Amino acid sequence: MIRFGRHTAPAEEPAWNDILAAAPEPVAAPVQVVTPALGRELFVRHARRDGKVVATLRAIDHGSSCVVEAEVCPHGTTQLTHPGPYTFADAQQASAFVTEAVAALMYLGCDIQAQ
């Protein structure tokens, strides 16, 4: 049986309900969003099968590294997943990775569109 409401805490632990009840109402503070420096988009590849986008691969150059972001729609679902990101030392390594992934997608019957 689950009980909701007030309970008695052991002597060495604070009674959380009392602490929460005595706490002042939170004041809305400005939200500070920290975003990483945006890199330069090198290329995007879209893989379609039967007219539906099943994968998108995007390569972004950050100067000291290159990141490949992926969006994949697993077979039989409409839910996008975001595996990765995949980080490489340079654009050449990232490009080789995407080239291999595109070859595999083509082998599986996908049409590839460059953006």
N, C-alpha and C positions, 0 to 999 in steps of 0.2 A: 504494500500500500504506500502510495506517495502522498506526502503531506506538504501542503504549501502554506506559507505564512511564517510566523515568528517561531524561532527555535532558540534553544539555549545553547550557547557556545561554551566549550570548555574554558576554564579560568585563564589558561595561558594564551588563548586566542581571543581577538576582539569579536564582539557581537556585530557582524557586518550590517545587519538591518539598522542598528543604532547609528553606526558611522554613516551609512548612506542617507538616513533620514536627517542627520545633522549637517550634511554637506550642502554648501550653497548651490543654487541653481547654476548650471554652466552658462557662461557668457559666450555668445557666438564670436569667435575670433576670426580674423581674416585667414583664409586658407592659402597656404603657400605651396604651390605645386612646383616640384623640382623635376625638370625634364632633362634628359641627357642631350648633349649638343647634337643637333640634327646633322646627319651626314649628307653626302651627295648621292642621289639615287643613280645607280649605274644602268640597271635594266630591270624589266619585269617580264615574266613569262607566265602566260595563262594556259592551263591544260584543260581542254574540254572533251567530254565524252558524251555522245548522244545529245549534243547541244548544251549540256550543263557543265558549268565550271567545277572541276574536281580538285584543282590545285592551282595556287598562285605562288610563284617564287619571286622574291624581290631582293636585289643585291644593293647594299648601301655601303659606300666608301666613307670611312671615318678618318681617313688619313693614315693613322698608325695601324689600322685593322680594317677588315671588310666583313660585313655581317650579311648573311642570307636569312631573310625572314620567310616563313612559309605559312600558308593557309591551306588546309587540306580538308576535303569533305569525304569522309570514309564511305565506302560502298554501301548503298542501301540507307543512307541517312541524309538529312539536310543540315545537320549540325556541323559547323566549321570547327576544326581543331587548329591549334597553333603550335606545332612541334618546333623545337629550336628555341631561340635563334642559334644559328650556326656561325661561329666566328672563325675567320681565317686571317692569316698574316697579311695577305695582300689580295688585290682584285683578281689576279691571275688564278690563285687557288680557289677563290669563290666561284669564278667563272667555270673552272674545271668541274667543281662540284655540281653546279647547275646544269652544265652540259651533260654530265652522266645521269642526273635525275631526269632531264628532258628526254634523253635516249630511252630510259626505262619506261617513262610515261608513253612515249610513242610506241614502244614495243607492246604495251598494254592496250593500244588502240586509241590513244588520245590524240586530238589535234592540238597543236601548239601555236599560240599566238603571241608575238612579241609586241611589247608596248614601248 
